[in-house]
Amino acid sequence: MMHPLNSKEKRSLLKQMDDQWGFKGRLSSLYMNKEGRIYESTAEPLDGLRIETAGNYIAKQQIDGLSLSIEGSQLIGPTATKNVVEIDAISAKAWMNGQDIEGQGQGYVIIRYQDDFLGSGKASDGKILNRIPKIRRLSTTEMII
């Protein structure tokens, strides 16, 4: 079941996004489910209804920070001022195929190839750990860069 974030929870989440990525933008109605998944919606708050999902899944609250979905990285990335890792075509192919890539950063970083935001990963020891779900990964024959 999801619940709309109240103003205090929303401020806390936006502060966390600012701390992690330098995001200073605004988001519409935000909801969180019991697993810590955060959804953004332009719809009016749906109080009192038992809803499993509403809007776009943008992030998941982890113990060590926020992990962005692909859509979340596309929403946050254009105005992010830190922890955005620019990658080349070879790394972009590897990333979209579900492989970890080399890269520097701190905590959860946003992956960018040219003007495209490809999701987020956990930077650790010179590598960025891939968090793209198997169902969203591309095979090498599908990837055209």
Chimera marker file (.cmm) of the C-alpha trace (Angstrom):
<marker_set name="trace">
<marker id="1" x="0.000" y="0.000" z="0.000" r="1" g="1" b="0" radius="0.5"/>
<marker id="2" x="1.236" y="3.475" z="-0.861" r="1" g="1" b="0" radius="0.5"/>
<marker id="3" x="0.973" y="6.657" z="1.101" r="1" g="1" b="0" radius="0.5"/>
<marker id="4" x="1.433" y="10.224" z="-0.104" r="1" g="1" b="0" radius="0.5"/>
<marker id="5" x="4.472" y="11.931" z="1.381" r="1" g="1" b="0" radius="0.5"/>
<marker id="6" x="3.571" y="14.781" z="3.674" r="1" g="1" b="0" radius="0.5"/>
<marker id="7" x="5.402" y="18.101" z="3.365" r="1" g="1" b="0" radius="0.5"/>
<marker id="8" x="8.025" y="17.158" z="5.976" r="1" g="1" b="0" radius="0.5"/>
<marker id="9" x="8.775" y="13.820" z="4.249" r="1" g="1" b="0" radius="0.5"/>
<marker id="10" x="8.881" y="15.520" z="0.839" r="1" g="1" b="0" radius="0.5"/>
<marker id="11" x="11.302" y="18.208" z="2.120" r="1" g="1" b="0" radius="0.5"/>
<marker id="12" x="13.510" y="15.490" z="3.588" r="1" g="1" b="0" radius="0.5"/>
<marker id="13" x="13.521" y="13.568" z="0.295" r="1" g="1" b="0" radius="0.5"/>
<marker id="14" x="14.308" y="16.696" z="-1.754" r="1" g="1" b="0" radius="0.5"/>
<marker id="15" x="17.133" y="17.553" z="0.660" r="1" g="1" b="0" radius="0.5"/>
<marker id="16" x="18.526" y="14.048" z="0.202" r="1" g="1" b="0" radius="0.5"/>
<marker id="17" x="18.372" y="14.502" z="-3.604" r="1" g="1" b="0" radius="0.5"/>
<marker id="18" x="20.145" y="17.848" z="-3.227" r="1" g="1" b="0" radius="0.5"/>
<marker id="19" x="22.839" y="16.287" z="-1.010" r="1" g="1" b="0" radius="0.5"/>
<marker id="20" x="23.407" y="13.340" z="-3.360" r="1" g="1" b="0" radius="0.5"/>
<marker id="21" x="23.079" y="14.996" z="-6.783" r="1" g="1" b="0" radius="0.5"/>
<marker id="22" x="22.741" y="18.750" z="-6.290" r="1" g="1" b="0" radius="0.5"/>
<marker id="23" x="19.101" y="18.557" z="-7.447" r="1" g="1" b="0" radius="0.5"/>
<marker id="24" x="17.212" y="21.767" z="-6.713" r="1" g="1" b="0" radius="0.5"/>
<marker id="25" x="14.129" y="21.101" z="-8.823" r="1" g="1" b="0" radius="0.5"/>
<marker id="26" x="10.537" y="20.485" z="-7.852" r="1" g="1" b="0" radius="0.5"/>
<marker id="27" x="8.523" y="17.292" z="-8.012" r="1" g="1" b="0" radius="0.5"/>
<marker id="28" x="4.759" y="16.822" z="-8.087" r="1" g="1" b="0" radius="0.5"/>
<marker id="29" x="2.899" y="14.526" z="-5.722" r="1" g="1" b="0" radius="0.5"/>
<marker id="30" x="5.205" y="11.907" z="-4.217" r="1" g="1" b="0" radius="0.5"/>
<marker id="31" x="4.158" y="8.528" z="-2.864" r="1" g="1" b="0" radius="0.5"/>
<marker id="32" x="6.074" y="5.777" z="-1.079" r="1" g="1" b="0" radius="0.5"/>
<marker id="33" x="5.185" y="2.117" z="-0.708" r="1" g="1" b="0" radius="0.5"/>
<marker id="34" x="6.125" y="-0.188" z="2.164" r="1" g="1" b="0" radius="0.5"/>
<marker id="35" x="9.288" y="-1.364" z="0.325" r="1" g="1" b="0" radius="0.5"/>
<marker id="36" x="10.622" y="2.213" z="0.172" r="1" g="1" b="0" radius="0.5"/>
<marker id="37" x="9.900" y="2.716" z="-3.534" r="1" g="1" b="0" radius="0.5"/>
<marker id="38" x="9.108" y="6.321" z="-4.385" r="1" g="1" b="0" radius="0.5"/>
<marker id="39" x="6.669" y="7.291" z="-7.130" r="1" g="1" b="0" radius="0.5"/>
<marker id="40" x="6.078" y="10.713" z="-8.671" r="1" g="1" b="0" radius="0.5"/>
<marker id="41" x="2.684" y="11.614" z="-10.078" r="1" g="1" b="0" radius="0.5"/>
<marker id="42" x="1.018" y="14.708" z="-11.447" r="1" g="1" b="0" radius="0.5"/>
<marker id="43" x="-2.355" y="13.432" z="-10.233" r="1" g="1" b="0" radius="0.5"/>
<marker id="44" x="-4.051" y="14.818" z="-7.151" r="1" g="1" b="0" radius="0.5"/>
<marker id="45" x="-3.255" y="12.963" z="-3.914" r="1" g="1" b="0" radius="0.5"/>
<marker id="46" x="-5.276" y="9.793" z="-3.595" r="1" g="1" b="0" radius="0.5"/>
<marker id="47" x="-6.003" y="9.800" z="0.128" r="1" g="1" b="0" radius="0.5"/>
<marker id="48" x="-7.836" y="6.895" z="1.704" r="1" g="1" b="0" radius="0.5"/>
<marker id="49" x="-7.498" y="4.496" z="-1.235" r="1" g="1" b="0" radius="0.5"/>
<marker id="50" x="-5.530" y="1.260" z="-1.110" r="1" g="1" b="0" radius="0.5"/>
<marker id="51" x="-3.190" y="1.788" z="-4.051" r="1" g="1" b="0" radius="0.5"/>
<marker id="52" x="-0.266" y="-0.435" z="-4.999" r="1" g="1" b="0" radius="0.5"/>
<marker id="53" x="1.281" y="1.928" z="-7.573" r="1" g="1" b="0" radius="0.5"/>
<marker id="54" x="0.655" y="5.424" z="-8.925" r="1" g="1" b="0" radius="0.5"/>
<marker id="55" x="2.697" y="7.452" z="-11.368" r="1" g="1" b="0" radius="0.5"/>
<marker id="56" x="6.314" y="6.787" z="-12.319" r="1" g="1" b="0" radius="0.5"/>
<marker id="57" x="8.675" y="4.811" z="-10.129" r="1" g="1" b="0" radius="0.5"/>
<marker id="58" x="11.619" y="7.176" z="-9.645" r="1" g="1" b="0" radius="0.5"/>
<marker id="59" x="13.689" y="5.955" z="-6.699" r="1" g="1" b="0" radius="0.5"/>
<marker id="60" x="14.112" y="3.498" z="-3.876" r="1" g="1" b="0" radius="0.5"/>
<marker id="61" x="15.186" y="4.453" z="-0.395" r="1" g="1" b="0" radius="0.5"/>
<marker id="62" x="18.179" y="2.295" z="0.527" r="1" g="1" b="0" radius="0.5"/>
<marker id="63" x="19.999" y="2.151" z="3.852" r="1" g="1" b="0" radius="0.5"/>
<marker id="64" x="22.926" y="4.036" z="2.306" r="1" g="1" b="0" radius="0.5"/>
<marker id="65" x="21.041" y="6.547" z="0.131" r="1" g="1" b="0" radius="0.5"/>
<marker id="66" x="18.580" y="6.908" z="-2.724" r="1" g="1" b="0" radius="0.5"/>
<marker id="67" x="18.894" y="4.709" z="-5.773" r="1" g="1" b="0" radius="0.5"/>
<marker id="68" x="17.263" y="6.178" z="-8.890" r="1" g="1" b="0" radius="0.5"/>
<marker id="69" x="15.385" y="4.201" z="-11.503" r="1" g="1" b="0" radius="0.5"/>
<marker id="70" x="16.054" y="4.899" z="-15.181" r="1" g="1" b="0" radius="0.5"/>
<marker id="71" x="13.071" y="7.274" z="-15.202" r="1" g="1" b="0" radius="0.5"/>
<marker id="72" x="14.268" y="8.876" z="-11.979" r="1" g="1" b="0" radius="0.5"/>
<marker id="73" x="17.695" y="9.529" z="-13.488" r="1" g="1" b="0" radius="0.5"/>
<marker id="74" x="15.995" y="11.121" z="-16.509" r="1" g="1" b="0" radius="0.5"/>
<marker id="75" x="13.944" y="13.340" z="-14.196" r="1" g="1" b="0" radius="0.5"/>
<marker id="76" x="16.761" y="14.349" z="-11.825" r="1" g="1" b="0" radius="0.5"/>
<marker id="77" x="19.750" y="14.150" z="-14.193" r="1" g="1" b="0" radius="0.5"/>
<marker id="78" x="19.259" y="17.252" z="-16.359" r="1" g="1" b="0" radius="0.5"/>
<marker id="79" x="19.546" y="19.572" z="-13.343" r="1" g="1" b="0" radius="0.5"/>
<marker id="80" x="21.931" y="17.463" z="-11.236" r="1" g="1" b="0" radius="0.5"/>
<marker id="81" x="25.204" y="19.228" z="-10.442" r="1" g="1" b="0" radius="0.5"/>
<marker id="82" x="27.186" y="16.423" z="-8.794" r="1" g="1" b="0" radius="0.5"/>
<marker id="83" x="27.646" y="12.655" z="-8.852" r="1" g="1" b="0" radius="0.5"/>
<marker id="84" x="26.819" y="12.461" z="-12.572" r="1" g="1" b="0" radius="0.5"/>
<marker id="85" x="29.217" y="10.137" z="-14.373" r="1" g="1" b="0" radius="0.5"/>
<marker id="86" x="29.695" y="10.745" z="-18.104" r="1" g="1" b="0" radius="0.5"/>
<marker id="87" x="30.514" y="7.536" z="-19.976" r="1" g="1" b="0" radius="0.5"/>
<marker id="88" x="31.609" y="6.657" z="-23.509" r="1" g="1" b="0" radius="0.5"/>
<marker id="89" x="29.807" y="4.498" z="-26.094" r="1" g="1" b="0" radius="0.5"/>
<marker id="90" x="31.564" y="1.265" z="-25.070" r="1" g="1" b="0" radius="0.5"/>
<marker id="91" x="30.665" y="1.768" z="-21.408" r="1" g="1" b="0" radius="0.5"/>
<marker id="92" x="27.088" y="2.730" z="-22.380" r="1" g="1" b="0" radius="0.5"/>
<marker id="93" x="26.680" y="-0.581" z="-24.233" r="1" g="1" b="0" radius="0.5"/>
<marker id="94" x="28.082" y="-2.508" z="-21.287" r="1" g="1" b="0" radius="0.5"/>
<marker id="95" x="25.843" y="-0.598" z="-18.845" r="1" g="1" b="0" radius="0.5"/>
<marker id="96" x="22.649" y="-1.207" z="-20.835" r="1" g="1" b="0" radius="0.5"/>
<marker id="97" x="23.579" y="-4.892" z="-21.049" r="1" g="1" b="0" radius="0.5"/>
<marker id="98" x="23.657" y="-5.048" z="-17.235" r="1" g="1" b="0" radius="0.5"/>
<marker id="99" x="27.415" y="-5.006" z="-16.688" r="1" g="1" b="0" radius="0.5"/>
<marker id="100" x="29.288" y="-3.045" z="-14.045" r="1" g="1" b="0" radius="0.5"/>
<marker id="101" x="31.512" y="-0.318" z="-15.485" r="1" g="1" b="0" radius="0.5"/>
<marker id="102" x="34.611" y="1.573" z="-14.423" r="1" g="1" b="0" radius="0.5"/>
<marker id="103" x="34.009" y="5.012" z="-12.984" r="1" g="1" b="0" radius="0.5"/>
<marker id="104" x="34.481" y="7.303" z="-10.058" r="1" g="1" b="0" radius="0.5"/>
<marker id="105" x="31.909" y="8.791" z="-7.750" r="1" g="1" b="0" radius="0.5"/>
<marker id="106" x="30.549" y="8.690" z="-4.267" r="1" g="1" b="0" radius="0.5"/>
<marker id="107" x="27.518" y="6.628" z="-3.285" r="1" g="1" b="0" radius="0.5"/>
<marker id="108" x="24.742" y="6.397" z="-5.845" r="1" g="1" b="0" radius="0.5"/>
<marker id="109" x="25.663" y="8.148" z="-9.079" r="1" g="1" b="0" radius="0.5"/>
<marker id="110" x="23.688" y="9.044" z="-12.198" r="1" g="1" b="0" radius="0.5"/>
<marker id="111" x="24.983" y="7.521" z="-15.438" r="1" g="1" b="0" radius="0.5"/>
<marker id="112" x="24.954" y="9.759" z="-18.503" r="1" g="1" b="0" radius="0.5"/>
<marker id="113" x="25.894" y="9.037" z="-22.098" r="1" g="1" b="0" radius="0.5"/>
<marker id="114" x="25.882" y="12.220" z="-24.207" r="1" g="1" b="0" radius="0.5"/>
<marker id="115" x="22.388" y="13.689" z="-23.611" r="1" g="1" b="0" radius="0.5"/>
<marker id="116" x="20.847" y="10.457" z="-22.309" r="1" g="1" b="0" radius="0.5"/>
<marker id="117" x="20.504" y="9.451" z="-18.662" r="1" g="1" b="0" radius="0.5"/>
<marker id="118" x="20.756" y="5.669" z="-18.324" r="1" g="1" b="0" radius="0.5"/>
<marker id="119" x="19.956" y="5.085" z="-14.657" r="1" g="1" b="0" radius="0.5"/>
<marker id="120" x="21.950" y="5.062" z="-11.471" r="1" g="1" b="0" radius="0.5"/>
<marker id="121" x="24.509" y="2.781" z="-9.923" r="1" g="1" b="0" radius="0.5"/>
<marker id="122" x="26.506" y="2.423" z="-6.734" r="1" g="1" b="0" radius="0.5"/>
<marker id="123" x="30.080" y="3.710" z="-7.045" r="1" g="1" b="0" radius="0.5"/>
<marker id="124" x="32.602" y="1.652" z="-5.097" r="1" g="1" b="0" radius="0.5"/>
<marker id="125" x="36.356" y="1.091" z="-5.482" r="1" g="1" b="0" radius="0.5"/>
<marker id="126" x="36.629" y="2.557" z="-9.008" r="1" g="1" b="0" radius="0.5"/>
<marker id="127" x="33.611" y="0.618" z="-10.297" r="1" g="1" b="0" radius="0.5"/>
<marker id="128" x="29.967" y="1.478" z="-10.691" r="1" g="1" b="0" radius="0.5"/>
<marker id="129" x="27.703" y="-1.414" z="-9.798" r="1" g="1" b="0" radius="0.5"/>
<marker id="130" x="24.846" y="-1.858" z="-12.245" r="1" g="1" b="0" radius="0.5"/>
<marker id="131" x="21.311" y="-1.821" z="-10.814" r="1" g="1" b="0" radius="0.5"/>
<marker id="132" x="19.295" y="-2.172" z="-14.027" r="1" g="1" b="0" radius="0.5"/>
<marker id="133" x="16.705" y="-4.955" z="-13.619" r="1" g="1" b="0" radius="0.5"/>
<marker id="134" x="17.174" y="-7.900" z="-15.991" r="1" g="1" b="0" radius="0.5"/>
<marker id="135" x="13.869" y="-7.184" z="-17.696" r="1" g="1" b="0" radius="0.5"/>
<marker id="136" x="15.080" y="-3.666" z="-18.652" r="1" g="1" b="0" radius="0.5"/>
<marker id="137" x="18.479" y="-4.707" z="-19.979" r="1" g="1" b="0" radius="0.5"/>
<marker id="138" x="19.220" y="-4.724" z="-23.685" r="1" g="1" b="0" radius="0.5"/>
<marker id="139" x="20.881" y="-7.526" z="-25.560" r="1" g="1" b="0" radius="0.5"/>
<marker id="140" x="23.945" y="-6.615" z="-27.628" r="1" g="1" b="0" radius="0.5"/>
<marker id="141" x="21.890" y="-6.915" z="-30.816" r="1" g="1" b="0" radius="0.5"/>
<marker id="142" x="19.374" y="-4.304" z="-29.592" r="1" g="1" b="0" radius="0.5"/>
<marker id="143" x="21.905" y="-1.633" z="-28.639" r="1" g="1" b="0" radius="0.5"/>
<marker id="144" x="22.658" y="0.856" z="-31.382" r="1" g="1" b="0" radius="0.5"/>
<marker id="145" x="24.949" y="3.767" z="-30.589" r="1" g="1" b="0" radius="0.5"/>
<link id1="1" id2="2" r="1" g="1" b="0" radius="0.2"/>
<link id1="2" id2="3" r="1" g="1" b="0" radius="0.2"/>
<link id1="3" id2="4" r="1" g="1" b="0" radius="0.2"/>
<link id1="4" id2="5" r="1" g="1" b="0" radius="0.2"/>
<link id1="5" id2="6" r="1" g="1" b="0" radius="0.2"/>
<link id1="6" id2="7" r="1" g="1" b="0" radius="0.2"/>
<link id1="7" id2="8" r="1" g="1" b="0" radius="0.2"/>
<link id1="8" id2="9" r="1" g="1" b="0" radius="0.2"/>
<link id1="9" id2="10" r="1" g="1" b="0" radius="0.2"/>
<link id1="10" id2="11" r="1" g="1" b="0" radius="0.2"/>
<link id1="11" id2="12" r="1" g="1" b="0" radius="0.2"/>
<link id1="12" id2="13" r="1" g="1" b="0" radius="0.2"/>
<link id1="13" id2="14" r="1" g="1" b="0" radius="0.2"/>
<link id1="14" id2="15" r="1" g="1" b="0" radius="0.2"/>
<link id1="15" id2="16" r="1" g="1" b="0" radius="0.2"/>
<link id1="16" id2="17" r="1" g="1" b="0" radius="0.2"/>
<link id1="17" id2="18" r="1" g="1" b="0" radius="0.2"/>
<link id1="18" id2="19" r="1" g="1" b="0" radius="0.2"/>
<link id1="19" id2="20" r="1" g="1" b="0" radius="0.2"/>
<link id1="20" id2="21" r="1" g="1" b="0" radius="0.2"/>
<link id1="21" id2="22" r="1" g="1" b="0" radius="0.2"/>
<link id1="22" id2="23" r="1" g="1" b="0" radius="0.2"/>
<link id1="23" id2="24" r="1" g="1" b="0" radius="0.2"/>
<link id1="24" id2="25" r="1" g="1" b="0" radius="0.2"/>
<link id1="25" id2="26" r="1" g="1" b="0" radius="0.2"/>
<link id1="26" id2="27" r="1" g="1" b="0" radius="0.2"/>
<link id1="27" id2="28" r="1" g="1" b="0" radius="0.2"/>
<link id1="28" id2="29" r="1" g="1" b="0" radius="0.2"/>
<link id1="29" id2="30" r="1" g="1" b="0" radius="0.2"/>
<link id1="30" id2="31" r="1" g="1" b="0" radius="0.2"/>
<link id1="31" id2="32" r="1" g="1" b="0" radius="0.2"/>
<link id1="32" id2="33" r="1" g="1" b="0" radius="0.2"/>
<link id1="33" id2="34" r="1" g="1" b="0" radius="0.2"/>
<link id1="34" id2="35" r="1" g="1" b="0" radius="0.2"/>
<link id1="35" id2="36" r="1" g="1" b="0" radius="0.2"/>
<link id1="36" id2="37" r="1" g="1" b="0" radius="0.2"/>
<link id1="37" id2="38" r="1" g="1" b="0" radius="0.2"/>
<link id1="38" id2="39" r="1" g="1" b="0" radius="0.2"/>
<link id1="39" id2="40" r="1" g="1" b="0" radius="0.2"/>
<link id1="40" id2="41" r="1" g="1" b="0" radius="0.2"/>
<link id1="41" id2="42" r="1" g="1" b="0" radius="0.2"/>
<link id1="42" id2="43" r="1" g="1" b="0" radius="0.2"/>
<link id1="43" id2="44" r="1" g="1" b="0" radius="0.2"/>
<link id1="44" id2="45" r="1" g="1" b="0" radius="0.2"/>
<link id1="45" id2="46" r="1" g="1" b="0" radius="0.2"/>
<link id1="46" id2="47" r="1" g="1" b="0" radius="0.2"/>
<link id1="47" id2="48" r="1" g="1" b="0" radius="0.2"/>
<link id1="48" id2="49" r="1" g="1" b="0" radius="0.2"/>
<link id1="49" id2="50" r="1" g="1" b="0" radius="0.2"/>
<link id1="50" id2="51" r="1" g="1" b="0" radius="0.2"/>
<link id1="51" id2="52" r="1" g="1" b="0" radius="0.2"/>
<link id1="52" id2="53" r="1" g="1" b="0" radius="0.2"/>
<link id1="53" id2="54" r="1" g="1" b="0" radius="0.2"/>
<link id1="54" id2="55" r="1" g="1" b="0" radius="0.2"/>
<link id1="55" id2="56" r="1" g="1" b="0" radius="0.2"/>
<link id1="56" id2="57" r="1" g="1" b="0" radius="0.2"/>
<link id1="57" id2="58" r="1" g="1" b="0" radius="0.2"/>
<link id1="58" id2="59" r="1" g="1" b="0" radius="0.2"/>
<link id1="59" id2="60" r="1" g="1" b="0" radius="0.2"/>
<link id1="60" id2="61" r="1" g="1" b="0" radius="0.2"/>
<link id1="61" id2="62" r="1" g="1" b="0" radius="0.2"/>
<link id1="62" id2="63" r="1" g="1" b="0" radius="0.2"/>
<link id1="63" id2="64" r="1" g="1" b="0" radius="0.2"/>
<link id1="64" id2="65" r="1" g="1" b="0" radius="0.2"/>
<link id1="65" id2="66" r="1" g="1" b="0" radius="0.2"/>
<link id1="66" id2="67" r="1" g="1" b="0" radius="0.2"/>
<link id1="67" id2="68" r="1" g="1" b="0" radius="0.2"/>
<link id1="68" id2="69" r="1" g="1" b="0" radius="0.2"/>
<link id1="69" id2="70" r="1" g="1" b="0" radius="0.2"/>
<link id1="70" id2="71" r="1" g="1" b="0" radius="0.2"/>
<link id1="71" id2="72" r="1" g="1" b="0" radius="0.2"/>
<link id1="72" id2="73" r="1" g="1" b="0" radius="0.2"/>
<link id1="73" id2="74" r="1" g="1" b="0" radius="0.2"/>
<link id1="74" id2="75" r="1" g="1" b="0" radius="0.2"/>
<link id1="75" id2="76" r="1" g="1" b="0" radius="0.2"/>
<link id1="76" id2="77" r="1" g="1" b="0" radius="0.2"/>
<link id1="77" id2="78" r="1" g="1" b="0" radius="0.2"/>
<link id1="78" id2="79" r="1" g="1" b="0" radius="0.2"/>
<link id1="79" id2="80" r="1" g="1" b="0" radius="0.2"/>
<link id1="80" id2="81" r="1" g="1" b="0" radius="0.2"/>
<link id1="81" id2="82" r="1" g="1" b="0" radius="0.2"/>
<link id1="82" id2="83" r="1" g="1" b="0" radius="0.2"/>
<link id1="83" id2="84" r="1" g="1" b="0" radius="0.2"/>
<link id1="84" id2="85" r="1" g="1" b="0" radius="0.2"/>
<link id1="85" id2="86" r="1" g="1" b="0" radius="0.2"/>
<link id1="86" id2="87" r="1" g="1" b="0" radius="0.2"/>
<link id1="87" id2="88" r="1" g="1" b="0" radius="0.2"/>
<link id1="88" id2="89" r="1" g="1" b="0" radius="0.2"/>
<link id1="89" id2="90" r="1" g="1" b="0" radius="0.2"/>
<link id1="90" id2="91" r="1" g="1" b="0" radius="0.2"/>
<link id1="91" id2="92" r="1" g="1" b="0" radius="0.2"/>
<link id1="92" id2="93" r="1" g="1" b="0" radius="0.2"/>
<link id1="93" id2="94" r="1" g="1" b="0" radius="0.2"/>
<link id1="94" id2="95" r="1" g="1" b="0" radius="0.2"/>
<link id1="95" id2="96" r="1" g="1" b="0" radius="0.2"/>
<link id1="96" id2="97" r="1" g="1" b="0" radius="0.2"/>
<link id1="97" id2="98" r="1" g="1" b="0" radius="0.2"/>
<link id1="98" id2="99" r="1" g="1" b="0" radius="0.2"/>
<link id1="99" id2="100" r="1" g="1" b="0" radius="0.2"/>
<link id1="100" id2="101" r="1" g="1" b="0" radius="0.2"/>
<link id1="101" id2="102" r="1" g="1" b="0" radius="0.2"/>
<link id1="102" id2="103" r="1" g="1" b="0" radius="0.2"/>
<link id1="103" id2="104" r="1" g="1" b="0" radius="0.2"/>
<link id1="104" id2="105" r="1" g="1" b="0" radius="0.2"/>
<link id1="105" id2="106" r="1" g="1" b="0" radius="0.2"/>
<link id1="106" id2="107" r="1" g="1" b="0" radius="0.2"/>
<link id1="107" id2="108" r="1" g="1" b="0" radius="0.2"/>
<link id1="108" id2="109" r="1" g="1" b="0" radius="0.2"/>
<link id1="109" id2="110" r="1" g="1" b="0" radius="0.2"/>
<link id1="110" id2="111" r="1" g="1" b="0" radius="0.2"/>
<link id1="111" id2="112" r="1" g="1" b="0" radius="0.2"/>
<link id1="112" id2="113" r="1" g="1" b="0" radius="0.2"/>
<link id1="113" id2="114" r="1" g="1" b="0" radius="0.2"/>
<link id1="114" id2="115" r="1" g="1" b="0" radius="0.2"/>
<link id1="115" id2="116" r="1" g="1" b="0" radius="0.2"/>
<link id1="116" id2="117" r="1" g="1" b="0" radius="0.2"/>
<link id1="117" id2="118" r="1" g="1" b="0" radius="0.2"/>
<link id1="118" id2="119" r="1" g="1" b="0" radius="0.2"/>
<link id1="119" id2="120" r="1" g="1" b="0" radius="0.2"/>
<link id1="120" id2="121" r="1" g="1" b="0" radius="0.2"/>
<link id1="121" id2="122" r="1" g="1" b="0" radius="0.2"/>
<link id1="122" id2="123" r="1" g="1" b="0" radius="0.2"/>
<link id1="123" id2="124" r="1" g="1" b="0" radius="0.2"/>
<link id1="124" id2="125" r="1" g="1" b="0" radius="0.2"/>
<link id1="125" id2="126" r="1" g="1" b="0" radius="0.2"/>
<link id1="126" id2="127" r="1" g="1" b="0" radius="0.2"/>
<link id1="127" id2="128" r="1" g="1" b="0" radius="0.2"/>
<link id1="128" id2="129" r="1" g="1" b="0" radius="0.2"/>
<link id1="129" id2="130" r="1" g="1" b="0" radius="0.2"/>
<link id1="130" id2="131" r="1" g="1" b="0" radius="0.2"/>
<link id1="131" id2="132" r="1" g="1" b="0" radius="0.2"/>
<link id1="132" id2="133" r="1" g="1" b="0" radius="0.2"/>
<link id1="133" id2="134" r="1" g="1" b="0" radius="0.2"/>
<link id1="134" id2="135" r="1" g="1" b="0" radius="0.2"/>
<link id1="135" id2="136" r="1" g="1" b="0" radius="0.2"/>
<link id1="136" id2="137" r="1" g="1" b="0" radius="0.2"/>
<link id1="137" id2="138" r="1" g="1" b="0" radius="0.2"/>
<link id1="138" id2="139" r="1" g="1" b="0" radius="0.2"/>
<link id1="139" id2="140" r="1" g="1" b="0" radius="0.2"/>
<link id1="140" id2="141" r="1" g="1" b="0" radius="0.2"/>
<link id1="141" id2="142" r="1" g="1" b="0" radius="0.2"/>
<link id1="142" id2="143" r="1" g="1" b="0" radius="0.2"/>
<link id1="143" id2="144" r="1" g="1" b="0" radius="0.2"/>
<link id1="144" id2="145" r="1" g="1" b="0" radius="0.2"/>
</marker_set>
